[in-house]
Amino acid sequence: MFDKLTDKINAAFFEEAGIHIAGNRELILENCRRIEECSDVLMSLACGKLLIHIWGNDLRAFDYKTGGLVIRGKISQIELEERSPR
């Protein structure tokens, strides 16, 4: 019973990705676990149960150590993909 409760708490508070978009120049991600791919035109990020692909120009990542990530640049497309369970 305790394991099920712990799983629900983690899913509700720690595993879900939070995404905040400020125009097409800044994107803030909460609970970003890993940077899968990083270039100035594509960033692929593992956030909770999602793999998030961000397409644009002059993309840069900031503040990774805070448990989240700030992406700045000219964002043209955001794609959300469910990650396979491990």
C-alpha positions as a LaTeX table, in Angstrom:
\begin{tabular}{lrrr}
\hline
Residue & $x$ (\AA) & $y$ (\AA) & $z$ (\AA) \\
\hline
Met1 & 0.00 & 0.00 & 0.00 \\
Phe2 & 2.83 & 2.39 & 0.85 \\
Asp3 & 4.46 & 1.79 & $-2.57$ \\
Lys4 & 1.25 & 2.74 & $-4.41$ \\
Leu5 & 0.91 & 5.92 & $-2.35$ \\
Thr6 & 4.53 & 6.85 & $-2.99$ \\
Asp7 & 4.07 & 6.28 & $-6.75$ \\
Lys8 & 1.01 & 8.55 & $-6.78$ \\
Ile9 & 2.79 & 11.29 & $-4.84$ \\
Asn10 & 5.81 & 11.14 & $-7.17$ \\
Ala11 & 3.59 & 11.26 & $-10.25$ \\
Ala12 & 1.62 & 14.20 & $-8.90$ \\
Phe13 & 4.49 & 16.36 & $-7.65$ \\
Phe14 & 7.82 & 15.28 & $-9.09$ \\
Glu15 & 7.48 & 13.44 & $-12.38$ \\
Glu16 & 5.16 & 15.68 & $-14.35$ \\
Ala17 & 6.74 & 18.21 & $-16.65$ \\
Gly18 & 5.76 & 21.83 & $-16.18$ \\
Ile19 & 6.07 & 24.02 & $-19.27$ \\
His20 & 5.90 & 27.83 & $-19.26$ \\
Ile21 & 6.19 & 29.70 & $-22.56$ \\
Ala22 & 6.97 & 33.41 & $-22.87$ \\
Gly23 & 6.25 & 34.32 & $-26.49$ \\
Asn24 & 8.53 & 32.52 & $-28.92$ \\
Arg25 & 11.76 & 33.55 & $-27.17$ \\
Glu26 & 11.77 & 31.71 & $-23.84$ \\
Leu27 & 10.56 & 28.38 & $-22.51$ \\
Ile28 & 10.87 & 27.23 & $-18.90$ \\
Leu29 & 10.68 & 23.50 & $-18.12$ \\
Glu30 & 10.21 & 22.10 & $-14.62$ \\
Asn31 & 11.38 & 18.59 & $-13.68$ \\
Cys32 & 13.77 & 18.26 & $-16.60$ \\
Arg33 & 15.72 & 15.07 & $-15.92$ \\
Arg34 & 18.10 & 14.83 & $-18.84$ \\
Ile35 & 19.20 & 16.61 & $-22.00$ \\
Glu36 & 19.03 & 14.01 & $-24.79$ \\
Glu37 & 20.18 & 16.24 & $-27.66$ \\
Cys38 & 21.35 & 19.82 & $-27.72$ \\
Ser39 & 22.16 & 22.05 & $-30.69$ \\
Asp40 & 21.27 & 25.56 & $-31.76$ \\
Val41 & 18.29 & 24.25 & $-33.84$ \\
Leu42 & 17.03 & 21.27 & $-31.77$ \\
Met43 & 16.86 & 20.41 & $-28.10$ \\
Ser44 & 15.44 & 17.08 & $-26.94$ \\
Leu45 & 14.77 & 16.84 & $-23.22$ \\
Ala46 & 13.55 & 14.08 & $-20.89$ \\
Cys47 & 11.02 & 15.64 & $-18.52$ \\
Gly48 & 8.98 & 13.29 & $-16.38$ \\
Lys49 & 7.05 & 10.94 & $-18.64$ \\
Leu50 & 7.61 & 13.12 & $-21.71$ \\
Leu51 & 10.33 & 13.58 & $-24.27$ \\
Ile52 & 10.13 & 17.20 & $-25.38$ \\
His53 & 11.60 & 18.32 & $-28.71$ \\
Ile54 & 12.10 & 22.06 & $-29.17$ \\
Trp55 & 12.88 & 23.33 & $-32.67$ \\
Gly56 & 14.10 & 26.84 & $-33.48$ \\
Asn57 & 17.13 & 29.02 & $-34.13$ \\
Asp58 & 19.94 & 30.11 & $-31.80$ \\
Leu59 & 18.61 & 27.90 & $-28.97$ \\
Arg60 & 20.55 & 28.01 & $-25.71$ \\
Ala61 & 20.00 & 26.23 & $-22.39$ \\
Phe62 & 20.36 & 27.97 & $-19.01$ \\
Asp63 & 19.99 & 27.08 & $-15.31$ \\
Tyr64 & 20.02 & 23.28 & $-15.66$ \\
Lys65 & 21.24 & 22.73 & $-12.09$ \\
Thr66 & 17.98 & 24.00 & $-10.55$ \\
Gly67 & 15.96 & 20.87 & $-11.50$ \\
Gly68 & 14.47 & 22.71 & $-14.42$ \\
Leu69 & 15.74 & 24.27 & $-17.58$ \\
Val70 & 15.37 & 27.60 & $-19.34$ \\
Ile71 & 15.57 & 27.59 & $-23.14$ \\
Arg72 & 16.13 & 30.89 & $-24.92$ \\
Gly73 & 16.23 & 31.59 & $-28.65$ \\
Lys74 & 13.72 & 31.80 & $-31.46$ \\
Ile75 & 11.36 & 28.87 & $-30.81$ \\
Ser76 & 9.40 & 27.68 & $-33.83$ \\
Gln77 & 7.99 & 24.30 & $-32.77$ \\
Ile78 & 7.47 & 22.23 & $-29.61$ \\
Glu79 & 6.74 & 18.49 & $-29.85$ \\
Leu80 & 5.65 & 16.31 & $-26.92$ \\
Glu81 & 6.26 & 12.56 & $-27.07$ \\
Glu82 & 5.42 & 10.00 & $-24.40$ \\
Arg83 & 8.46 & 8.13 & $-23.17$ \\
Ser84 & 8.30 & 4.37 & $-22.99$ \\
Pro85 & 8.09 & 3.02 & $-19.42$ \\
Arg86 & 11.31 & 1.64 & $-17.96$ \\
\hline
\end{tabular}
